[in-house]
Amino acid sequence: MSSNRPRIGVPVDCKLIGTDPSHVVGEKYLAAVAHAADSIPLVLPARAAGAELASLETQISADDQLADLDGLFLTGSPSNMEPWRYGSDAPGVGPFDPQRDANNLALLGAAMARDMPVFTVCRGFQELNVACGGTLYTAVQDVPGLSDHRDDHDAPRESRYAPVHPVALTEGGWMANLLGTREITVNSLHGQGIDRLGDTLVAEARAPDGLVEAVRHRDLTFVAGVQWHPEWRYDDNPVSKALFHAFGDAARAYRHRRLTG
């Protein structure tokens, strides 16, 4: 097995496990990076102060966390971003994870500054939009004209992650060209969603109600995100495999440039 596979940073969620404040990443995200992107996932702890963690921000910078990495993958999460992060005074819908907010926004800024490949899903997709100056709907289901994109938390896991609605891919866009189609069907497990698109982002796909479901950065080599969960049963889904393979290829190219100068 090659030791030259790309190293992909995967930031954590901060949550209680029982009574213990913990830094965690879902296994399905690590599996997709390892197998579908053929890369080595490395878990990145949050740096902001927590219940038992004194702030690491003066000791470890976002650039420190990205050193010797070849890509950044931002996962989904049960938590939502705090509305003040995107300039809203709405109360929002929790749970919230301020440690993740702080770390991921800093990581996104540092990664984009060095043109590092970035792939984001669900909450990570929303973080990318905020990092690029965009805003979010705090509760998509409450916006007139938009559908309810939430999942049923009481349903079996297989049902929650099942494909539920089509998305139309932008004609001539990066994703349409990658996938060779104009429409795919995706799962939907989110309460927040993109309101105003970030200034440097281009919409690559939209749901039937018009909600943006995929984006790419218009200037950088590979910075992209999707609102759905391609990591779920990635090996059974040609779209998921194509997206993670493209991310892995971008990380391999970045690693080559980084190591050879």
Beta strands, then each sheet from edge to edge (+ up, - down):
strand 1: 7-11
strand 2: 13-17
strand 3: 20-24
strand 4: 40-44
strand 5: 71-74
strand 6: 118-121
strand 7: 136-137
strand 8: 165-169
strand 9: 183-186
strand 10: 193-194
strand 11: 201-206
strand 12: 212-217
strand 13: 223-226
sheet 1: 4+ 1+ 5+ 6+ 13+ 12- 11+ 8- 9+
sheet 2: 2+ 3-
sheet 3: 7+ 10-
end
